[in-house]
């Protein structure tokens, strides 16, 4: 590993331990993980392997108990809540298995939400939200509520919401977990396109077919990296 490489993500001897009463429960045990900008990586492992904990730390939703996590040169462990919130809102786009959409709001308003929190004016955020929905093929569904959309369309809204702040990193947690296989493949095509456009993509998945879209697969077991394999990514469709 060359010291000359500027890592987008650098984790060194990372540990995370949770306290349950008087009991300490280790979730991450001494992980070293380095990612360059523009990588496409899948994180796999059985339940309890540490996938969700690692995702939360990567996304600045949680902090490690020990070790170092540097995001584009910033030591995440030294940052306060306000700075972490700003990083989550501008640098990282989250895509969740359960979509996490507001049921009574239109697709457009759901996509606007991160911009509202960021203080963007109404006109600018509506324009940017429309552009994000167009990117995921939902130009004709902007005013529909989640209940009026299919599962695949709802996930596209969630992806548009992740894109609206133009993040450099997309974190996708089981992005096809609630979808049938055909719709899941359509969603993966959208994520593949985001990677082709320059985003760093990190997937957490238990599905081998989903992981096969990535050029690198990290497998966790009992809080440790069991394997870290690179392969030639699939040819563009």
Order of alpha helices (4+ residues) and beta strands (2+ residues): beta-beta-beta-alpha-beta-beta-alpha-beta-alpha-alpha-alpha-beta-alpha-beta-alpha-beta-beta
